Amino acid sequence: MADTTRITVTLPTEQVAELKKITDNVSGYVAEAVARQIRHQLLGADLRSHTDEYGAFSSAELADARSRIFSGAESEGGESAA
């Protein structure tokens, strides 16, 4: 099991009510959401670095990437790449 640290987070009451409808493990749900956001930001930084060094992606490169992302997601049972 990964090391954990207890913190206090303040959320709007409406969000907490919806979270409790979705899951009994709010900490786990929030940890997954934070991990997803961190991956998103790191990927964005990598993409910016790549385009700064090599220029914009071509249409063919973008099409190939979309094909790889969405064919992989569908084989894992979902359509979202996020």
C-alpha positions in Angstrom: 0.0 0.0 0.0 1.3 3.5 -0.9 2.2 5.9 1.8 -0.6 8.4 2.6 -0.9 11.7 4.3 -4.0 13.0 5.9 -5.1 16.5 4.7 -8.2 18.6 5.0 -9.9 19.7 1.9 -12.8 22.2 1.7 -15.3 21.5 -1.0 -18.7 23.0 -1.8 -21.5 21.2 0.0 -23.2 20.3 -3.2 -20.1 18.5 -4.5 -19.7 16.6 -1.3 -23.4 15.5 -1.5 -22.8 14.3 -5.1 -19.6 12.5 -4.2 -21.3 10.6 -1.4 -23.9 9.4 -4.0 -21.2 8.2 -6.3 -18.8 6.5 -3.8 -18.4 5.3 -0.3 -14.6 6.0 -0.6 -14.4 9.7 -1.0 -10.6 9.7 -0.3 -10.0 7.1 -3.0 -12.2 9.0 -5.5 -10.4 12.3 -4.8 -7.0 10.6 -5.0 -7.9 9.2 -8.4 -9.1 12.6 -9.6 -5.9 14.3 -8.4 -3.7 11.6 -10.1 -5.6 12.1 -13.3 -5.2 15.9 -13.1 -1.5 15.5 -12.4 -1.1 13.2 -15.5 -3.0 15.8 -17.6 -0.7 18.6 -16.5 2.4 16.6 -17.1 1.3 15.5 -20.5 0.5 19.1 -21.4 3.9 20.2 -20.3 5.5 17.4 -22.4 3.4 18.3 -25.4 4.4 22.0 -25.1 8.0 21.1 -24.8 7.8 18.8 -27.9 6.1 21.5 -30.0 8.6 24.1 -28.8 11.5 21.9 -30.0 10.0 20.3 -33.1 7.0 22.4 -34.1 3.4 21.6 -34.3 2.2 18.1 -34.9 1.1 17.3 -38.5 -2.4 16.2 -39.3 -1.1 12.7 -39.9 0.7 12.6 -36.5 -2.5 13.7 -34.8 -4.6 11.2 -36.6 -2.2 8.4 -35.7 -2.2 9.5 -32.1 -6.0 9.6 -31.9 -6.2 6.2 -33.5 -3.8 4.7 -31.0 -5.5 6.4 -28.0 -9.0 5.5 -28.9 -8.3 1.9 -30.1 -6.5 1.3 -26.8 -9.3 2.8 -24.7 -11.9 0.7 -26.5 -10.0 -2.5 -25.9 -9.9 -1.7 -22.2 -13.6 -1.3 -22.0 -13.9 2.5 -22.3 -13.8 5.3 -24.8 -12.3 8.0 -22.7 -8.6 8.6 -22.9 -8.5 10.8 -19.8 
